[in-house]
Amino acid sequence: MVGLQGAGKSTWVAEHLAATHAVVSKDHWPRARRREARQRRVVAELLAAGRSVVVDNTNPSAEERAPLVAAARAAGVPVRAVWLDTPLPTCLARNEAREARARVPLVGVLSARARLVPPTAAEGFDRVDVVAAQPARGAAAEPAPGSAPGE
């Protein structure tokens, strides 16, 4: 999965993949040290056991996705990226509606957005699916990158 906090990744996973895939997320271990290393170990173990796996995190950059692609390749399984291309105002509104610890600090969302590079087959994905989410009610759509307001 690729997408900002509040993009709808967990909801999409629950609706489309949770019945057939083991769901791995660093959010499952909020207090664990070395969550990245733990995630890599769990993904590798599940793949080695023949399980289908979905990693439900922001995964905003090719560098952050590379170990997951490598794990799938090492296990000899196809690897797919699902990018939830959700407008920033929608992500911010959904994040703001979250309760207490589930809410990501604004700096965290904006930091992920600054690192966000859409996934491509050139990274090693066999397939890249783009899910365009609808903006939340009352949220203005964000202009596409490189476009001027009003275009």
C-alpha positions as CSV (number, residue, x, y, z in Angstrom):
1,M,0.0,0.0,0.0
2,V,1.1,3.5,-0.7
3,G,-0.7,6.7,0.5
4,L,-0.7,9.4,3.1
5,Q,-2.0,9.0,6.5
6,G,-5.8,9.3,6.2
7,A,-5.8,8.3,2.5
8,G,-8.0,5.3,3.3
9,K,-5.4,2.5,3.1
10,S,-6.6,0.5,6.1
11,T,-10.2,0.8,4.9
12,W,-9.3,-0.3,1.4
13,V,-7.3,-3.2,2.8
14,A,-10.1,-4.3,5.0
15,E,-12.6,-4.2,2.1
16,H,-10.3,-5.8,-0.6
17,L,-7.5,-7.8,0.9
18,A,-7.9,-8.7,4.6
19,A,-9.8,-11.9,3.8
20,T,-7.0,-13.3,1.6
21,H,-3.8,-11.6,2.9
22,A,-1.9,-11.3,6.2
23,V,-2.1,-7.6,7.1
24,V,1.2,-6.2,8.4
25,S,1.5,-2.7,9.6
26,K,4.0,-0.9,11.9
27,D,0.9,0.5,13.6
28,H,0.3,-3.0,15.0
29,W,3.4,-2.4,17.2
30,P,3.1,1.2,18.4
31,R,5.5,0.9,21.3
32,A,8.0,-1.6,19.7
33,R,11.6,-0.5,19.1
34,R,12.9,-1.1,15.6
35,R,9.5,-1.4,14.1
36,E,11.0,-1.3,10.6
37,A,13.2,-4.3,11.3
38,R,10.3,-6.1,12.9
39,Q,8.1,-5.5,9.9
40,R,10.8,-6.8,7.5
41,R,11.2,-9.9,9.6
42,V,7.4,-10.6,9.9
43,V,6.9,-10.0,6.1
44,A,9.8,-12.4,5.3
45,E,8.4,-15.1,7.7
46,L,4.9,-14.9,6.2
47,L,6.2,-15.0,2.7
48,A,8.4,-18.0,3.5
49,A,5.3,-19.7,4.9
50,G,3.6,-19.2,1.6
51,R,1.2,-16.5,2.8
52,S,0.0,-13.6,0.8
53,V,0.9,-10.3,2.5
54,V,-0.2,-6.7,2.4
55,V,1.9,-4.0,4.1
56,D,-0.5,-1.3,5.3
57,N,1.8,1.7,5.8
58,T,2.4,5.0,4.0
59,N,5.4,3.6,2.1
60,P,5.8,7.1,0.4
61,S,9.2,6.7,-1.3
62,A,10.9,4.1,-3.5
63,E,13.6,3.8,-0.9
64,E,11.1,2.9,1.8
65,R,9.3,0.4,-0.6
66,A,12.5,-1.2,-1.8
67,P,13.0,-3.7,1.1
68,L,9.4,-4.9,0.6
69,V,9.9,-5.4,-3.1
70,A,13.1,-7.2,-2.4
71,A,11.4,-9.5,0.2
72,A,8.7,-10.5,-2.4
73,R,11.4,-11.1,-5.1
74,A,13.4,-13.2,-2.6
75,A,10.3,-15.3,-1.9
76,G,9.6,-15.6,-5.6
77,V,6.2,-14.0,-5.5
78,P,4.6,-11.3,-7.6
79,V,4.6,-7.8,-6.0
80,R,1.9,-5.2,-6.4
81,A,1.6,-1.6,-5.3
82,V,-1.8,-0.1,-4.6
83,W,-1.5,3.7,-4.4
84,L,-4.4,5.5,-2.8
85,D,-4.1,8.8,-4.6
86,T,-6.2,10.8,-2.1
87,P,-6.1,14.6,-2.0
88,L,-4.2,16.2,0.9
89,P,-7.3,18.1,2.2
90,T,-9.2,14.8,2.4
91,C,-6.3,13.1,4.3
92,L,-6.0,16.0,6.7
93,A,-9.8,16.0,7.4
94,R,-9.8,12.3,8.0
95,N,-6.8,12.5,10.2
96,E,-8.3,15.3,12.2
97,A,-11.4,13.2,12.8
98,R,-9.3,10.4,14.4
99,E,-9.3,9.9,18.1
100,A,-6.3,10.6,20.4
101,R,-3.3,8.4,19.6
102,A,-4.7,7.4,16.2
103,R,-4.3,11.0,15.0
104,V,-1.0,11.7,13.3
105,P,0.6,15.0,14.1
106,L,0.3,17.4,11.1
107,V,4.1,17.5,10.7
108,G,4.0,13.7,10.2
109,V,1.4,13.9,7.4
110,L,3.2,16.8,5.7
111,S,6.6,15.0,6.0
112,A,5.1,11.9,4.3
113,R,3.6,14.1,1.6
114,A,7.0,15.7,1.0
115,R,8.5,12.2,0.5
116,L,5.6,10.9,-1.6
117,V,6.6,9.6,-5.0
118,P,4.0,7.5,-6.8
119,P,5.1,3.9,-7.2
120,T,6.1,2.6,-10.7
121,A,6.9,-0.7,-12.3
122,A,10.6,0.5,-12.6
123,E,10.9,-0.1,-8.8
124,G,10.2,-3.8,-9.4
125,F,6.5,-4.0,-9.1
126,D,4.7,-6.4,-11.4
127,R,1.6,-4.3,-11.2
128,V,0.8,-0.8,-9.9
129,D,-2.9,0.1,-9.2
130,V,-4.0,3.6,-8.6
131,V,-7.1,4.1,-6.5
132,A,-8.4,7.7,-6.8
133,A,-10.3,8.6,-3.7
134,Q,-13.0,11.1,-3.6
135,P,-12.4,14.2,-1.5
136,A,-14.1,14.4,1.9
137,R,-17.3,16.5,2.0
138,G,-16.5,20.1,2.2
139,A,-12.8,19.6,1.4
140,A,-11.5,21.4,-1.7
141,A,-9.7,19.2,-4.2
142,E,-5.9,19.9,-4.3
143,P,-4.6,20.9,-7.7
144,A,-2.4,18.3,-9.5
145,P,1.3,18.7,-9.0
146,G,2.7,21.2,-11.4
147,S,-0.7,22.7,-12.3
148,A,-1.7,26.3,-11.5
149,P,-4.7,27.0,-9.5
150,G,-7.8,27.1,-11.6
151,E,-6.4,24.8,-14.3
